[in-house]
Amino acid sequence: MGNETKRPATYEDLMALPENMVGQIVDGELIAQPRPAIPHAVAHSVLTGLLLSYFQVGQRAPGGWWIVLEPELHFAQDVLVPDISGWRRERMPVLRREPFFTLAPDWVCEVLSPSTRNLDRNRKREIYAREGVGHVWLVDPAARTLEAFARRNGDWVPLGQFSGTARVRVAPFEELELDLAVLWPPELEVRELGEDGVLYGE
């Protein structure tokens, strides 16, 4: 009995999760989390809308991207669900009729929460680097920060950490001046639900 090993998670395990859970498979481990709290959802939604309107569907925008909300990415045995991803259309001219992507995005954004912060910063970023993702943003609604990284020779190089109400231009979307203030409305900026059910930051 002492020699038993835990079997790697399968896609069937992922599909069996309740609808209110977000599931991923990282290094063979099934990771399931509930839908995030309101500050996370606000930053997530606003940033997606800005990028969509400027880089995908805007009348006078640069265009050239597919911006996708919570795509399911299949990388060998890993199944990841970043908050937002973007593909340059020159690499992916059309979208295939499939429920998941196997082509690594050019850019990934993870919106951090207490339950996902370590996973997003470490194991998932390692997989993104391995698969050739060019840029990663980490948005933290609790700290009101945006950290940007570019992949250079297989490693993540910091491009900067931006905070508060700064107006910034960040690769790979330098054409857009991003007003960080719109990502965290004042009534939500200091309240975030932790894993233990306590609101922090008050």
C-alpha positions in Angstrom: 0.0 0.0 0.0 2.9 2.4 0.7 4.1 2.2 -2.9 0.9 3.6 -4.4 1.3 6.6 -6.7 -1.3 9.2 -7.6 -2.3 8.9 -11.3 -1.9 12.0 -13.5 -5.1 13.9 -14.0 -6.9 13.4 -17.3 -9.1 15.6 -19.5 -12.1 13.5 -18.3 -11.3 14.7 -14.7 -11.4 18.3 -16.0 -14.7 17.8 -17.7 -16.3 16.3 -14.6 -15.8 19.4 -12.5 -18.9 21.4 -11.5 -19.8 24.4 -13.8 -18.8 27.0 -11.1 -15.2 25.7 -11.0 -12.4 26.6 -13.3 -10.1 23.6 -13.9 -6.6 23.2 -15.2 -4.0 20.4 -15.4 -0.5 21.5 -14.5 2.3 19.0 -14.4 -0.3 16.2 -14.2 -2.1 17.8 -11.2 -5.8 18.7 -11.4 -6.2 22.2 -10.1 -9.8 23.4 -9.6 -10.8 26.9 -8.3 -14.0 28.7 -7.9 -14.9 31.8 -10.0 -12.9 34.8 -8.8 -14.1 37.7 -6.6 -15.4 41.0 -8.0 -12.1 43.0 -8.1 -10.6 40.2 -10.2 -13.6 40.1 -12.5 -13.7 43.9 -13.0 -10.0 44.1 -14.0 -10.4 41.1 -16.2 -13.4 42.4 -18.0 -12.2 46.0 -18.5 -8.8 45.0 -19.8 -10.4 42.5 -22.2 -12.7 45.1 -23.5 -10.0 47.7 -24.1 -7.8 45.3 -26.0 -10.7 43.9 -28.0 -11.8 47.3 -29.1 -8.3 48.5 -30.0 -6.6 45.4 -31.4 -9.4 43.3 -32.9 -12.6 45.0 -33.8 -12.0 48.8 -33.5 -12.8 51.0 -36.5 -9.5 52.9 -36.4 -7.4 50.5 -34.4 -4.1 48.9 -35.4 -5.8 45.5 -35.3 -3.8 42.4 -36.1 -4.7 40.3 -33.0 -7.2 37.7 -31.8 -8.0 38.6 -28.1 -9.7 35.6 -26.4 -11.2 35.5 -22.9 -10.3 32.4 -20.8 -9.1 30.2 -23.7 -8.3 26.6 -23.0 -4.7 25.9 -24.0 -3.5 22.3 -24.5 0.2 21.9 -24.2 1.1 18.2 -24.2 -0.2 16.9 -20.8 -0.9 20.4 -19.5 -4.2 22.2 -19.9 -4.1 25.8 -18.9 -6.8 28.5 -18.8 -5.3 32.0 -18.6 -7.5 34.9 -18.0 -6.9 36.5 -21.4 -4.7 35.6 -24.3 -3.7 37.1 -27.6 -2.5 35.7 -30.9 -1.1 37.8 -33.7 -3.1 37.1 -36.8 0.0 36.6 -38.9 0.6 33.5 -36.9 -3.0 32.4 -36.7 -4.9 33.9 -39.6 -8.2 32.0 -38.9 -9.8 30.5 -35.8 -10.4 26.7 -36.0 -13.7 25.2 -34.9 -12.3 23.5 -31.9 -13.0 23.9 -28.1 -9.3 24.5 -27.3 -6.0 25.9 -28.7 -2.8 24.0 -29.3 -0.9 27.0 -30.7 0.8 29.0 -27.9 -0.4 32.6 -27.6 1.9 35.5 -28.3 0.7 37.2 -25.1 -1.0 36.0 -21.9 -2.5 37.9 -19.0 -3.1 36.4 -15.6 -5.2 38.4 -13.1 -3.9 37.4 -9.7 -6.0 36.4 -6.7 -5.0 35.0 -3.4 -5.8 31.4 -4.5 -3.9 31.6 -7.9 -1.0 34.0 -7.2 1.7 31.4 -6.7 0.5 29.2 -9.5 0.3 32.0 -12.0 3.7 33.5 -11.0 5.6 30.2 -11.0 4.4 26.9 -12.6 2.2 28.5 -15.2 4.8 31.0 -16.3 7.4 28.2 -16.6 5.0 26.4 -19.0 4.3 29.6 -21.0 8.1 30.1 -21.4 8.6 26.4 -22.4 5.8 26.7 -25.0 7.2 29.9 -26.6 4.7 32.6 -25.3 6.3 35.9 -26.0 4.9 38.2 -23.3 3.1 37.7 -20.0 1.3 40.3 -17.9 0.4 39.8 -14.3 -2.4 42.1 -13.1 -2.9 42.3 -9.3 -6.2 44.1 -8.3 -5.3 44.0 -4.6 -2.0 45.7 -5.1 -3.2 47.7 -8.1 -0.2 46.7 -10.2 0.6 45.5 -13.7 3.8 43.6 -14.2 5.0 42.9 -17.7 7.6 40.3 -18.9 9.1 39.4 -22.2 10.7 36.0 -23.0 14.4 36.3 -23.9 16.4 33.1 -24.6 13.8 31.0 -22.7 13.7 33.2 -19.6 11.3 35.9 -18.5 12.8 39.4 -18.5 10.9 42.1 -16.6 9.7 45.0 -18.7 8.4 47.0 -15.7 6.0 47.1 -12.8 3.3 49.8 -13.1 0.9 50.8 -10.4 -2.0 53.0 -9.2 -3.4 55.4 -11.7 -0.4 55.5 -14.1 -0.9 55.8 -17.9 1.4 53.3 -19.6 2.4 51.8 -22.9 3.4 48.2 -22.4 4.6 45.6 -25.0 3.3 44.0 -27.0 0.4 46.6 -27.0 2.4 49.8 -27.0 0.0 51.5 -29.5 -2.5 51.7 -26.6 -2.0 54.1 -23.8 -3.5 52.1 -20.9 -5.0 54.0 -18.0 -4.5 51.7 -15.1 -7.1 53.5 -13.0 -10.0 52.0 -15.0 -8.9 48.5 -13.9 -9.6 49.1 -10.2 -12.6 51.3 -9.3 -12.3 53.1 -6.0 -15.1 51.2 -4.3 -13.3 47.9 -5.0 -9.7 48.7 -4.7 -9.1 47.6 -1.1 -11.4 44.7 -0.8 -10.4 41.2 -1.9 -11.7 37.9 -0.7 -9.0 35.6 0.5 -8.9 31.8 0.5 -10.2 31.8 4.1 -13.2 33.9 3.2 -11.9 37.1 4.9 -11.9 40.4 3.1 -8.4 41.8 3.1 -7.1 45.4 2.8 -9.7 47.2 4.9 
